[in-house]
């Protein structure tokens, strides 16, 4: 197995460490659309549904890319082929991401970045027991962006509320 996972980045397959995005890019302002999914038994779970949701989100956010939905599906399958050596059990997770690209304001942005992260998914076996035993949960104070501000069906990276909720949950669990 190799440590150099190959990711799709703006039309090329490069090692993860070579994926470089300018700090001037809109993605650093949370202007990123994504989806995430994985394989089960070596087959990508509900790929058509995930890619359809990604493209609905792109349309809603007025973000256009050259890759078609069919090409995006091909990229995912190609990612599995290119990374088989790094995955011990043949299970993968995927995260296609699109940032608006460089530009001070969204309307000035150009050259979107298209990335498909591919990772081996062997660690997901650690979650299997939780299907039987469950996992503790807490209700935190952190709230999400109101639906009237941004359609909650859009998967985006304006996720500081998730970071705060995770920190709140860890604190609540520690306080017991």
N, C-alpha and C positions, 0 to 999 in steps of 0.2 A: 504494500500500500504506500501511496505517496502522500506527503503533506501538502503538496501544491494542487489544491482544488482548482479546476478550470471553471470560470464564469464567463457568460456571454456579456460583452461590454461594447456597445456601439458598433455592432457588426462583426466583432472578432471574438475568438475564444482566447482568453488570457488567464494567467494564474491570478488567484484572488489578490495577491500582493501587488499586482500591476493595475488593479482597478483604481484609478485616481480621478477624483472629481474636484474641480476648482472650488475653493471656498467662496468664490464669487457666484457660484451656482445657486439657483433658487431652492434646490433641495436642502440647503443648509438653513433655509427659512421655513422648513416644513412643507414645501411645495413639491411633494412626492406622492405618487399614486402607487399602490402595490397590491399584490395578492399573495397568498401563501397556501401551499398544499403539499401533499406527500404521496408516496407510494405505499401500497399494501400488497404484499405478495408479488412485488416487482412490477405492479401496474399502477399507473398514475390515477389516483382517486378523483373522479368527477372533473377531469381536465377541462372538458367543454364548458361546464358550469363556471369553473374558476376563471377561465379565459374570457368568457362572456361578461362576468362581473368586472374584470379588469378593464375591458373595453367600454363598458357602461360608465365606469368611474372616470376613465379618460375623457369620454364624450362630455360628461357632466362638468368636468373641470376644464373643458375647452383645450385639451392637450392632444395634439396629433403627432403620431409617429409613423415612420415608414413601414415598420413591421406589421403585417396583417395578422388577424387572429390565427389563421392557419399556419403562418410562419412562426408565430409565438409557440404554438403547440409543437412544431418541428424542432424548435430550439430546445424545448424541455426534453424531448426524446433524445436529441443529440447530446444534451448535457449528461444524461444517464450513460450513453455510450462512451463519451469522453472521460468520464469519471469512474468507470467500473473498478479500476485498480485501487481507488481510494476508499471504496465502500466494502466493508467485510461481509455484509449480509445482503447486498443487493437492494437495500431500501434507501430511498432518497427523499429529501425535502427540497422544495423549490420556492423561490421568492422573486417573481418578476417585479421590477421596480422601474418607474419612469419619473425622472425629475424634469422640471421645465427647462433647465439649462441656465446658462449665464444671463444675467439681466437684472438691473436694479429693481424694476417693477415687473409684475407678471406679463403685462402687455409688451414689454421690451425684451422679454426673454427669447432666446433662440437656441437652436441645436439641442433638443432634449437629449438627455442621457437615458439609454435603455440598457438595463442590467437584468440578467437572470442569475440569481445566486443559486448554486446547486451544492447541496451538502449531503454527506452520508448520514443516514438516520438511525444508526445502530443504537444510539442512546435512548431511543423511544421505548425500548424494552423496559426501562426503569419505571415507566408509567403504567405498565400492564396491571400490576397488583392493585392500583387505585380504582380500577373498574369494579373490583369486589369490595374494597375497604372504604372507598371514598377518600375525600381530602377535606381538611378543615377549611372553613371559609369565614370571612369577616365582612362586615359592611363598613366601608370607609367613608370619610367626609368628602373626598374628592369627587367632583362631578365632571361629566363630559360636556363637550360643546353642544349647546342646544340645537335641536333638529331644525329650528327656524334659521339658524346661522349657516349650517352645512348639512346637507342630506346625510343621515347616518348610514345609508347604504353604500356610500363612497368609502373605500378603504384608502386611507391617506396616512401620512406620517406626522400629522399634527397631534402628537401623542404624549405631550408632557403630562397630561392628566393621568395617563397610564403609569408613567414613572412615579408620580406622586402617590397614586393608589397603591402601587407595589410597596413603596416605602412605608405608607400608612399601615398596610396590612402586616408588614414585618414587625412594625412597632407594636401593633395591637397583639400579635401573636406572642411577642416577647413579654408584654405586660401581663399576658395570660388571663 
